């Protein structure tokens, strides 16, 4: 009897250690892990343990999504390249690969892979994405003239057909606008100039996150026609240098808390730019992100400062209502009625490389995330309510872990909070 019990026990132990759990089981484990880092290492282990499992492909896809959502682009690229190597070559450029190459700074690879981009000629939207990646890779190397030529070729092929279709007309208009901006850059700065970082290119990863006294300059976008002024905004009394300086001090209070003293801003004055209502249309409703980002770089005083300081364009025109957007290279466009500490900090964090905390796609796959992991890149019903920084952004910026403070509204002033650095926990 004792022998039998011993045998049963050995059998059970052998079963537990040698019977490999299925990839499904492995994936399920990863989904419930508390931290991002643990989820990622669990998925890596799944792939290693089941290299030939047909389900391995789905696991790798999820690993790539998780790595991208965690700002770990270099690892995402490696995993994705492996994924591609298992496929039958199609001869088609792979859009996801191009996006990852751009995000990891491999601009000459993108250049090479998109060399035939304008003449791909079989799918309007695919070709549009392709030429946009090409333009971004060229701009990130400062090749304005070549970028404009890529657009010339693309428009030569698609312009007429696109304008005849109600579906594609807005896209053609955007690329026409982009071409005009590229031409302006070429005319004012030459065929080559400084590198410009646009929609898919992470420009400032870590460059500024551990620097103090990063300069910040304000530009008021003042409508030449007072009738088109944003209702409720008062250009001369609301936004004086003293008011801007106070806003910077309030942000610094928050950044001191978040970065443990590693990062701060310093106010370097304000200027006015007089613009017509219809000029410099930065509203996302009319232009795509790439076109509007390149457009804003064409304004000489902004071009000069891009990449050297945070430049905040405070828009007093009615059309800018409630808008706020990061435009690459430290340039931020914000409506005068959105100029709150938390909103500005959010846009500055974009400039440091931080990205939105957005898990809905992975959550729909069954991934569970820490509900306490919130911060300035997390929206709650469309508003920013947490002074804190998410794990993925904290790791990226190399800032300490701090307790996220829930605020009553996005318009909260941080001077009213007791932000003691002792709240900081060990990372
Ligand atoms: Zn944002």
Boltz pocket constraint, residues with backbone or C-beta under 6 A from the ligand:
constraints:
  - pocket:
      binder: B
      contacts: [[A, 346], [A, 350], [A, 356]]
      max_distance: 6.0
